């Protein structure tokens, strides 16, 4: 699904990713953990195509395509979905409009017909129930006046509607209370599928109590220092990130 | 006066003589109005009211007065049940809705009003002051007709559409004049729609409004003239006690446009809500001057315009509120937010307040910015093309004003024109 090789990226003069390698196969859930400033969110941004990041070395192959050569919208249409750490409030752009435009962009790419208003609503209603969102959200501006938890639920709703092949969840657990975390995790778990890969970028192990990863990676100073199964997350929780950094230094 | 400056005046004087020879009525008022125009002349280089708008190109033109009383220009689909059509400044019953007017409305031409004993001085009144007094005077001198629309006491008629069109494949000028009087306690909605084609011409319009006590008048204005049109318009409203004048303005057309929108809150609790949108793309130049005068206790005004400029487009917004002595407990709010879609575009905005009373609330804000890159990326990350994302955000920006346009057909028409224009201008850019 996704092969990242020797990825170097920077913002201005500041080097953030310094030779990152990562291999994700279809159907897998990977957690990328690491301290603040380690490059987790940069990785998610570079994969989604956000402006302001310069890739200076390395490659990213997604389903056989050169991901870094694609425009953000082409990545989205090809099935890459980024759940934003800070979803943007866009007053005046209706949630329903965005969902429908996004869905039809993906469907056109897949060679499917566009949904009419009736089919679209029926489909969205189901997904909103899963995310415990009121239908009135559809007629509000995108994320406009949403609480932190509502914004994150809205991200997962979009993901559920768009059914991406590769979902990147950037700190989706941050700022969530335990009830909201459960709803978000249930939404993500419902999307686990053999042809879909999910990357959870997170600072805390807490999210992994609800979404069980196949692989856990520790990112520090722009590189992956250590990879393992879910037990690595528990170890981290117990011993802290310094432990991994010391181990790496010794090695 | 220099010889060069006298030259256009000589041309307009000749045009006036031609009109006068046709005996349009009200000879004395017209002669006085023309002399007023001649005395003021075109704006000088350092005229503060024309600081950002040059009329040199207009000054160099020698447009003949349009005169074909039988012309049949193409007209858009109607936006209200009943339509009145004005072509080249003449009311054209043959191109207007047939059948009776909505109840509570009365419509007369200058001749009819004159034989009814209406005051010619009132119908051809030239409002003083501001940058467009000269053109209001020229209009009074040259207008072939006055369309006088009365809303009866306490009436709440169905909405009416007034279409102002031009004719002829050759350049020319026309001077439409509309007088609207909303009597005590009435409530009315009038769509004023300027349409045009690609011919170079001058439309110099005057709309004189009186809002009576406890009356509410909504004016929905759509300027959708051609890219080579010069459009100058003065809307002058006087609002009586507890009356309300509400303008919903959409300026989407004309090559060079100037609007002076003036509201005089003449009696206690009178109010004005003047909101609008302008889109200056291509090489359009749109200049809007809004002025509200608070003369009485407890008067309220809200001015809220949003502007978008792209390409080599340029827009000017000048919002002025004057709270006169004695207009205590008045409230004047003003906002002008602008969006530049491309680096070559320009919008100049200037709020002005003059306050001569001490117990008043005034606020204003003026901003000019660009589309939010974070919002653009968010939309693109959901699969919208860069063009779609820019259009969606621009529509959202305009939507804050459009959502106040509570006349459904009008709002749809504005959105349609806006969408078509946005699609064209955003596709043209990388």
Interface residues (C-beta under 8 A of the other chain):
Chain A: X48 X49 X50 X51 X71 X72 X73 X75 X76 X77 X82 X84 X87 X88 X90 X91 X92 X93 X97 X98 X101 X102 X105 X106 X109 X141 X142 X158 X162
Chain B: X372 X373 X374 X375 X377 X378 X379 X380 X381 X382 X383 X384 X385 X386 X388 X389 X392 X393 X395 X396 X397 X399 X400
